[in-house]
Amino acid sequence: MAPPVQKTFSLHRLLPLMVLVLFIAALWVLHGVLRQFHYHQVVVQLRAIPASQVLAALGLTILSYLIMTAYDQLAVHYIRHPLPKGKVALASFVSYAFSNTIGLSLLTAGSIRYRLYSAWGLSTEEIARLVTFTVLTFWLGIVTVGGITFVTEPLALPVLEHLSIHSARPLGLLFCGLVVGYLLVIFMRNSPFRFRNWELPLPTLRLAGAQVLIGALDWALAGSVLFVLLPTHAKLSFPQFLAIFLLAQVVALISHVPGGLGVFESMVLLSAPEIPADVLLGAMLIYRAIYYLLPLMLAALLLGGNELLQRKRLIKQAAQLAGRWGGVIIPQLLAATTLVSGAVLLFSAATPALPERLHWLQDFLPLPVIELSHFLGSLVGVGLLLLARGLQRRLDAAYLLAAVLLVAGSAFSLLKGADYEEALLLALMLLALLPCRRYFYRHASLLSEPFSFGWSITILLVLVCSFWLGLFAYKYVAFSNELWWHFALRGDAPRFLRATVGATALLLVFGLTKLLHPSPQDPDLPGSSELDAAKPILARSPVTMPNLALLGDKALLFDDQRNGFVMYGVERHSWIALGDPVGPPEITQDLAWKYRELVERHGGQTVFYEVGTAMLHVYLDMGLTLFKLGEVARVPLAEFSLEGATRKGLRYTYNRLNRDGCSFEVQPASALPELMPELRRVSDAWLREKSTREKGFSLGCFDEDYLLNFPVALIRQEGEIVAFANLWCSGNLQELSIDLMRFCSDAKSGVMEFLLINLILWGKEQGYASFDLGMAPLSGLKNRPFAPLWNRIGAVIFNQGEHFYNFEGLREYKQKFDPIWEPRYLAGPGGLSLPRILLNIAALISGGIKGVIAK
């Protein structure tokens, strides 16, 4: 029976569509407010801003981002998990560089904090508290500044015409009361708040006071960046302007539009009629560039610079530190900067070129070159928008194409209008991208990558915005059919129309190609041809666990050349891959991503179960969270022997059963058909003795077709088989292991230990490197104050759970063979999804939820 696939629809999928609708509404409002102004008026006002004001805004921006890092510094102090200040500042800066510029539609500050802080040892609960604390500080700042502003300078806003000039003062008093109430609760209450099973400790009064101060200072500085860009003759005091700024920011945050683009501008224009709209819009454009785009660029250059200097001895430790988080953050950040680069090219194609630069170009270039460069520049912009998704997914082709398009975009920017600022920006993006080649290791096709609804909406947002910019810039142009074929040096409007059509057509072609791309098939259990294709791959595998693929109860996802596969099962929304991808190292990373893409297309949750350490960086790159399951005992066979005091117990068992007439032998797979009735008799007796039934997925079962693939080790007692185990033999004699171990009730005590001892000695004689004794669940987990929550829970169960499972006894038994312990992990979604995933895994092993409850 095929694994069940459940396709669901949730309301959160509507959020990107709502963002698009709100963004278009904001552009409509902007169009109405600016209907009396021309594009050139805005450009003139933008150029009229003195350099001293721009420098003042730049300085205030630097100070504002420094204050933002205090959010996380206070939060780390609150959760009492000390971390180096450099790490905390890094997490804060990267989080805000993303969330301020890109917004919640792509990445949120909370998700980036989770990825970074979890890699630095914080548990899910600690990160949840940290994020809660920073969000509270954020809103305390808004309420504090808003309260003071409305009390001292109550302002009647045109968007709230039903409020009189004095009606804002009670609102300010309410805000101030909320802040005072919060501080009073901190002062009077000592016990933490509890929400069901979750506990939220209260900060100290001193820490709460610091929250209010830092939050208020952050918002005051953010507002002052825009305020200093306004003309000095503006009839607004700073407190009055701050009220307008806060209102616009809150509405932009609620809208979820990336960076509040359009929404923020609309609210400010509606709320400040005292300042001419063209003046205000010019100031806000400079504000966007300084406060949003510049930090994002600096973050990308910082990461790229670290990669360039990675081999320098003087900064070796810094490079190692960068490597820990670089694999997760760098592709995300470069995807964001590439998206911005594409938007810059499209916005440039939609706005007029500077006349003096065009006349200068006329002396060097013919008109067709200028026209063609303008058209191709818009196509490059769309290409960069599409490639940003590929960079986020770590595609090597996306990396190479993005580098080529950034070079081409820089050239076209110079050729179409001598836009050297734009070319320099694209060159800086290229410099940030080039050193990061090693993070883009996947060989998949861009067309095979799933474009989420959120990504599609983001690309549409950029295209709609560029179209609106063109309409605003050329609203006094009489559009007609003849305009399409008008070619002239000052023919900016026709160039805009042709570029828009070209960009839209390229996007439509890409979308149609994606639609015509074959849809993924639902998973199905492997047939005989697939199992036959898996056997040569298993024969070359250096580890033995992948032999479970031959059970036939897991779907197999092969690479295109069938040199490797992922085996997985589906239970409800959980798609659970068993072990790491199987195959040569050069294809396993692509296989892991191919599996994740398959899961995403079906709307499931990606899980890798019982994985080793070799591919942990790939799972972290995917944004998955690691949970330690236990440790595998691996016995090095070259130095194993029964000699010495430490092997006294094993030696006693070995000699005793030999004296009692027990014998050991290994029979090849070809001998199993004759032995199968006796093996079934032993297996049935073992199942009756244990009062259990056959399992599956990660455990073998007595299936004749499955067992016929392997040799079998036998223990005979007076000539009769009393115990057996099927053998897993890896390629190149790297590893030997067993799957089923079964014995009947009349076998001598210690027969299983006798079987293991003989198998280990036999494996050593055959030249195998190691013997896998299997995993000791929850082994190696520590219950320490700063350990992740799952590790602490697992350690308690390991030490105190002997009534349910002999965890400690199992590890002690395996320890008699002096193994090397190697950790095993589960990689999957973090947070509260872990218990549900573990239940789904148990259901796969036991054949359903009913099997989990009953033996």
N, C-alpha and C positions, 0 to 999 in steps of 0.2 A: 504494500500500500504506500502511496506517495505521501511525503510529509505534508501536513495541512498548511495551506497558505491563507492567511486572513488579511483582507484588504479593508482598511477602515478610513473614515474621513472624520477629521476633528476640526473644531471651530477655529483653532489657531492657524489653520491654513488660509483662512480668510484675511488674516492680518496684512500680508503684503498687498492684497487687492485694495484694502481700505487705505493703506498708505498711498497707493497710486491715486485713488480718488481724492484724498485730502490734498495731495501735492498739486493735482490739476486745479482743484478749487482755490488753492493759494495763488497759483499763477493767474487764475481768472481775476482774483481780487487785485493782484499787482497790476494787471493790465488795466483795470478800471481806475486805480489810483494814479497811474502814470499816463493816462490817455492824453493829457495836455502837454506831455514832455516828449522830446525827441531823444533818440539814442545819443546823439552828439552832445546834447546838453549834459547828460550824465557823465560822458567821458571828460568834458571840460571841467565839471565840478570835481571829478576824481583827480585830475591833474592839478587842480588848484589847491589841494591839501598840502600845506607846507611840509618840508622834510623834517622839521623839528617835531611836528605832531606825529609823524609816522615813527620817528625814533622813540618818542615818548611811549607810543602804543606798543612798540617792540619791547621796550624795557618792562612795561607793566605786564606784558604777556609772559616774559621770562619769570617775573616775580610770581605771577598767578600759578604757573605750572609748578614752581617750587613749593608754593603753599599747598597745591593739590597733593603732593607727596606726603604731606603731614596727615592726610586722611588715613592712609595705610599705616603710617608710623603709629598713630594713636590706636588704630584697630589691632595691630600686632601687640601693642602694650596691653590692650584690653583682654585679648584671648590668652595672654601670658605664655606665648610661644616665641621666645627670642629668635630673631633672624638678623643677619647683617643688614645694616641700613642701606647698603648699596643694592642688595636684592630687593628690598622693600620699595626703594625709590624707582628701580627698574620696572617692577610690576605695576606701580602706580602710573608711571609715565606712559608705558606702552598701553595700559588699559584706557587711559584718558585720550591718548593720541588716536586710538581706534574709535572709541565711543563718541568723542566730540566731532570727529570728521566724518566717519562712516555711518554712525548711528546704530540703532538696535537691529536694523534689517540685515546686517551682515554679521557683526560680532558685537557682543556686549562686554562691558567692563567686567561683569560678574563671571562670564565664561572664561575670559583670559586670566582673571585672578585665580579661578579654580585650576586651570591647567598649570600655571606657574607655581602656585603655592602647594598644590598636591605633589608636584615634583620635588619640592623642597621639604617635604615631610609633614605637612599639615594634613590632618584628617578632614573628612567631608564635613563633620560637625564643626570643626574649628573654622573652616573656610566659610561655612554658612553663617557663623557668628561674625566673622570678619566682614563679609559682604553686607550683612544686616547693619553692622555698626557704621560702615561707610555710607550706606544709603540714608541711615538716620542722620548722620552728620550733614550730608548733602541737603536734606530737607530742613534740618534745623537752621542751616545757613539761610535758606530762602525765607523761612518764617521769621527769623530774627531781623534780617535786613528789611523784609517787607513790613514787619511791625513797626520798626523805627521810622521807616520812610512814611508810612501812612499816618503815623502820629504826628511827626514833625512837619511834614509837607503833604497834607491830604490833597490828592489830585483828582479832578473829575476827568475821566477818560472818555473820549467820544465813543469807544466801543461799549461803554457801560453808561449810556446816557440816562438810564433810569436812576442812577445814583447822583445825588447832589454833591457839591464840593465838600460838604462836611460829613457825608455818609461814609467816606473812606476811613475816617478817624476811628469809629467803633471797630472796623475790620482790623485796623492796626492794633487797637487795644486787645482784640481777641488773639491776634498773632503773638503779641507780647505775653499775654496770659498763658498761651500754650507753652512758650519757652520757660516761663517762670514755673508753671505747673510741672514740667518735665524735671526741672532742677529740684523742686520740692519733693517729687516722688523719689528721686535719687537720694535726697537728704533723709527722708523719713522711712524708707523701706530698705531693709537689709537682705531679705530673701529674694531669690531670683523669680522671674516669671516662668510659669510652666504651661506649655501648650501640649496637652496629651502627654506623649512620652518625650517631648523635646523641652529642654531647659535653657532659658536665656538669662544668664547672670547679669546683674546691673553693674554699670561702671561706677567708679568712685565719683564723689562730687567734684573732685579736682579734674578728673578725666572728662566728666560731662561739661564742665565749664570750658575746658579746652575744645570740646566738640563745637560748642556754640561760637566760641571766638574764631576758630579756624574756618568753620562753615561760613560765617558772616564775612570774614576777611576775603575768602575765596570769591564769593559773589560780588562783593564790592570791587575787587580788583578786576574781575571779568567785565563788569559794567563800565569801569573806568577806561578800559582799553578802547571801547567804542566811543565813550564820551570825549576823550581827548582828540578824537578824529573829527569831531563836529566843529563847525565854525565858531570862533570866539564870540560872535555876536548873537548866537542862538539864545532864544528867550526861554531857556530851561535851566533850572538849577540842577546840581548833581543829584540831590535826593529825588526831585521830580523825575529826572531821566531814569534814575535807578528803578523807580516803580514801573515805568514803561518797559524797561529792559527785562525785569523779572517776569512781568506778565507775558511778554513775548516768548521768553525762554520756557516758561512752564507750558504754554500752549504748544510750542514746538516739541517739547518732550512728550507730551500726551499724544501728539499726532503720530509719533514713531517714524516720521519722514527722516531719511538719512541726514544727520546734521541739522535737522529742522529747516532745510533749504526751502526757501519760498514762504514757509509758514512764519518763520521768525521775522523776515523782512516785511511781510504783509501786516503783521501785528504792530510793528514799530511805526510803519508808515501811517496806519490808521490812528494810532494813539498819539502821534506827535505832529498835528497839523501846523504848529507854529513854525516848523522848519520846512522849507521847500523840499518836495519829494526827490528832485534830482540831486540836491545836496545830500540828503539823508541816504539815498541809495548809493552814491559814490563813496560815502564814508563806510557804509556796511560792506561794500565790495572789498575795500582795503582791510576792514576788520576780518572778513572771511579769510583773506589771504594770510594775514599775520597770525590770527588766533587759532585757525583750524588747519590750513594747508601746510604752513611752515613747520609746526611741530611734527606733523606726519612725515614730511620730507627729512627732517633732521633725524627722526627715529630710524628711517630707512638707511640714511647715510651712516649713522652710527653703527648699525648692525653690519652693513657692508664693509665698513672700515675695519671692524673687528675681524671679519673673515679674511681681509687682505693681509692683516698683520698676524694671522693665526700662527705662522711658523716662526715668528720672532721669539727668541729665548727670553727677552726681558718681559714679555707679556704672556708667557706660556700659561700661567695660572689663569689669567683673564680669558684666554682663548678656550681653556678647558671649561671654565664657567659658562662661557657663551655657548659651547657645544651642548650643555645640558638642556638649555631652553631654546637654542637656536632652531632645532629641528621642528619644534612646534610653532614658534612665533614667526620666524623669518619668512616662510612661504606665505603666511597669512598677511604679513605686512607688505611684502612685495606684490601680492595680489591686489591689495588696496591701492598702492601707489600706481600700479599699472592701470587700474580702473580710473584713477584720477587723471593719468596721462591721456587716456582715451577721451575722457570728458573734456579736457583742455583743448584737444585737437578739434572736437566737434563744436565746442563753444566758439573757438577761433574761426572755424569755417562759417559760422552763423552770423558773425559780426563784421563790420566793414574794416578794411585795412587802412592804415594811415596814408593819406594822400601823398605826403612828402616822400615816404619810403617807396611807394609805388612808382613815383616819377623817377626816383633814383634807380630803381630796378630796371626801368624802361631803357636806360642807357646800356644795360648789360644783357638783358634777356628779352627774347621775342615774346609777344603776347601769348602764343599757344603754350609756352612753358609755364607761364604764370597761371593760366587757366587750368592746365593739367595738374599742376602742383596743388592748387586749391582743391580740386576734385579728389585727387589721390590722398590728400591729407585727411579728408573726411572718412575715406575708406579705411585708412590706417587707424583712425580713431575708433571706428566700430570694431576693427580687428583686435585692438588692445582691450576693449570692453569684453570681448569673447574670450581672449586669452587669459584674462585675469582669473577666470574660473579654473582654467587648466593649471595656472601657477598655484592656486590654492590646493589643487589636487596633486601637485608635485610631478607634473608631466614634463619629461625632458624636451619633447617637441614644443611645448608651450614656452619653455625657457628660451630655446633657440629662436623661435618665431618672434617672441616678445623683444628679444635683443635686436633682431633685424628690423622690426617695425619701429622701435624707438630710434634707431639710426635713421630710417627712412622718414619718420615723422619730423625729426630735427631738420633734415635736409629740406623737406617740403615746406616747413615753417619759414625757412630762410628764402626759399624760391618763390613762395606765393605772396610774400609781403614784407620780407626782411624782418620777420618777427624774431629777433635774436633772444628776447626774454623767454619766449615760448621754447625756442630751440635749446636754450641753456637749461631750462627746467627738465626737458626730456632727456638731455645729456646727463643731468644729475641722477635722474631715475635709472638711466642705463648704468651709471657707475655704481649705484647701489645694487643693481641686479647681477652684474658680471661676476663678482667674487663668490656668489652663492650657488655655483653650479652643482655642488655635491648634494644639495637639498632636493634637486629635481632628478630623480632616479627612475621614474616610471616610464615605460615604453608604450603605454596604452594610447589609443587614438583619442583625439579631442572629441570626435563625434560620438564615441562610446560613453563619454562622461555624462552623468545625469545633471542637467541644469535644474536646480530646485526652483520652485515657484518664486521664492524670495529673490534669487539671482536674476531671474527673468524680469521681475518687476523693477529691480534696480537698474538694469540696462534700459528698460523702457523709460524710467524716470529721467535718465541722462538724455535720451533721445528727445523726449517731450520737452525737456528744459531747453535744449539747443534749438528746437523748432520755435519755441516761444521767444527766445532771444532774437532769432531772425525776424519773426513777425514784429517784435517791438522795434528792432533797429530799422526796419524798412516799412513801417506802417504808413508812411506818406507816399510810398511808391505805388503807382497804378499797375497792379499785376494783370497781365494779359498773356495770351498764347504766344505773342511775338517775343515776350520777355525771355522765354526759354532759349531762344536762338540769338540773343543779343550778346555779342562779345566785344568788350571794350575795356580799356585800362581801369576806368572807374565803374565798371559794371559789377558792383558788389552784390546787388540784389539778384541778378541772374545767376551769379556764381553760387549764392546761397541756395537758390532753388535746385540747381543741378546737384550740388553737394548733398542736400537733404534727400533728394530722390535716390542718389547713389548709395548713401548710407542706409536708407530704409530698405532699398532693394537687396543690399548685401545681407542685412539682418533677416529679411524674409527668406532669402535663399538658404541661409544657414538654418533657420527654423524649419523650413520644409524638408531639408536634408535630414534634420533630426527626427522629424515626424515619419519620414520614410525609412528610417533606420529600423532594422528588425527589432521588435519588442522582445524583452527577455521571456524565456519560457519558464513556466512554473517548475519547481524542482520535482524530480521523480527519482525513484529508487533505481540503482544501476542494474542494467541487464547483463547478460553473460559477456557481451562484447566489451562493455565498459570495465567489467571486472578483469577480463583478459588484458585490457589495455593498462590496468593498474599494476598487474603482476610484475612486468619488467621494471617499472618505477620502484616498486617495493624491493626488488632484488638489488637495486643500486643504493637504497637508502641506508645511511649509517646508523639509524635508530630503528627500533623494532615496533614501537607502538602503532605506526601506520598500517600494520598488518590487519588491524581491526576493520579496515576498509573492506576486506574480503567477507565480512559478515553479511554484507548486502543490505543492512538496515539503515544506511546513511547515503544521502545523495552525494555524488562526486562532481566537482567542478574542475575540469581540466583546463590547462592552458591551450593555446591554439595548436601547438605542435604535439600535444599530449606527452610532454616530458615531465609533467608534475600535476598535482591535483590538491584540492581541499576537500576533505570529507566533512559533512555537516548534517545536522538534523534540525527540524523546525518544530517548535512547540509554542503554540499561540503566537505572540509577537516576537519571540526570541529565536533568532537564527544562530545556532550554536555550532561553530566549527570545532572539531575535536583535534587538538594539537596544532602545531605549526603547519603551514603548507608543506607538502611533501614534494621533493624534487631538488634539482641542482640549486645551489645558492643564488645563481644569477637570475633565476626566474621566480623564486619564492616571494620576493617583495611584490612583484607585479601580480602574482596569484592572490596574495592577501588583499590588494586593492581591488582586483577584479571581483573577489568575493564580496567586499564591502559595497561595491557598486551594485551588484546583484541584489543585495539585501535592501539597499536604499530604494531601488526601483520597485520593490514589493512593499515598501513602507514598514520594514521590520527593524529590529534592534540587533546590531552586529555584536557577536560574542565569540571570543576565542577561548576555549577551555583546555586547561592542562598544557599550557605553553611553557617553553623554556626561556632562557635569557637571550638567545641569539637574535630574536626579532622584536624585542621589547621596544626598541626605538621606532620601529614601523608602527606598532600599535599606538604608541604615544603620538606619532605624527598624525594618525587618524583621529586624534582627539579622544581616544578611549582611556579609561582609568584601569589601573592595575590593582588586583587584589591577590595576595599570596594565599595559595590553597594548601601548601604543605611542602614536603621535600621528598625527592626520589633518592633511594639508596642504590648506589652504583658501586659494585665490587670490582676493583682492579684485579684481573686474573693473573697477571704476570708474577705478582708477589704473594698470591694466596697459597696457604698451606695449612695443614692441620697440626703443625708442630708449634710448640711454645705453650706457656701457661695460659695465655689468653684464649686459646682454642681448646682448652681442656674439655669443656662441655660438648662442643661439636665432635671432638674426637671420641668421647664416650658414647654418644649416640651412634656414630658411624660404626664403631667396633661392636656395640651391643647388637644392633640389628643384623650385622653380618654374621654374628655368632648364632642369632636366632633363625637363620636360614633365609633372610631377605636378600634378594639379588636385584641389580640395576641393569637396565639395558635401554638402548635407543634404537627405535625402529624407524626406517624411512617412511615417507608418505605413501609409497607404493604398497607397503605392507598393511595399511590401515583397513582396507575392505575386509580382510579376513579377521582383523582384531576388533572391528566395530561392535559386534554383539557383546563381547566381554566388556569393552569400554562403556557401552550404554548401561550394562548392569551395574558397574561401579558408579556411574554418574547418577542413575536413578536412586541408588542406595544413599548416596551423599545428599541428594536433594531431600529425601525423606528424613534423614537424620537431622538436617538443618531446618526442617520445616519451612522451606523456601521454594521459590520457583526461579526459572531462568531469567537472567537480566539481559541487557543489550547496550547498544550505543558505545559506552566506554568500557564495557566488560564483555568478554566472550561468552558464548553459550554453546551447549552441546547440539551442534548442527552438523550433520554428516558432510554436506557439501563444503562447509567452512573448514572442518577438521581435516578433510582430505588434502588440504593445501600444505600441511605441515608435518614434519616428523614428530614422533611422540616418545616421551620418556616413560618407562614402565618400572614399577616395583612388583616383583613376584614374591609370593610367600608360599613355599612348598609347591612351586610351579604354577600357582594361580595368581592372576593379576589382581592386586588389592589397591593399587594407586596408580595414577597416571597424570601426565601434564603434557599438553601440546607445546612444542618449541617454536619460538620466533627467532629466526636467524637473520641478522642484517647482512648487507653487502660488505664485501672486503673484510669479513671477520671482525667488524668493529664492535658488535654488541650481540649478546645472547640473552634471551629472556623467555618467560613462560606466560601463558594465558590462563587456561583452565588448570586448576589443581584439585583433583578429586580422589577420594579414597572411600573404601567401604568400612563398615563398623567393625568387622573382625580383623582389621589390619592392626599390626603391632603399634603401640604408642610411640610417638616420635617419628612415624613413617614419613610425614611431610618434610620434617627437618632432614631426614635421611635422603629423601629425594633431592632436596636442594643441595646438600653437600655433594652428592654424586654428580649432579648437573654442573656445579661450579668446577669440580675437578675434571669432568669430561670436557667442559668448555675450555679450560686451560690447556688440556691435552690437544684439543683441536686447533689451538692458536687464536682463540677469540681474545679481544682486548679487555672486555668488561662484561659483567653480568648484572642485569637490571632486576633488582628485587622488588620494584614497584614503589608506589608512593605511600608515605606515612602522612595521612591527612592532618592538617593544622600544625604539623611539626615545624619548628623554627619560628613561630609567631611569638612576639614578645609583648607582655603586658606592662608597658612602661608609660610614664606620664605623657611623653611627646610622641608616642607611637600612634599610627592611624587607628581610628575607631575599630575597623574590621580586625586589625591585628590584635587589639586588646580583647575584643569579644572572642576571637578564635583561640587566644592563649588561655582564657578562662575556661572555655569548653574543653580544650586539650587537657588541662590540669584537673578539672572537676567533673568531666563528663563520662566517668567510667561506668555509670549506670546505663548509659545508652550505647557506648562504643568504647572499646579498649584502646583509646588513642595512644596513651603512654606505653602500654604493654606492646603494641605493635611496633613502635619505634625501638623499644628495648630489644625486642626479638630480632629485628633486622640489624641492630647495632652489634650483635654477636659476630657478624661477618666482617666487621670493621670496614663499612662502606664509606664512600665519599658521598656526602649529602648535597644534592643539587635542588634549588628551589623550583617550584612550579606555580604558575600564575593563571588567573582568569583575567582577560582583558575585555572590558565591556563598558556600557554606560555607567556613570557614577551615580552618586546620590542614593535615593530610596529605591532604585530599581533592582539593586543587588538581591534582596530576598526573593523577589519574584523570579529573577533569572535562575537562582539556585533551585527554586521549586520546579521550574521548567526543565532544568537539567536532570533533576531527580525523576521527573515524569518520563523523560526520554529513556533513562536507564532502566526504569521499572516498568515500562510499557504503558504509561498513563498515570493519572493522579490516583486512581484506585490502587495501582501497584505500589505507590509510595506509602499509602496508609497500611495496606496489608502486605505481608511478606510474599 
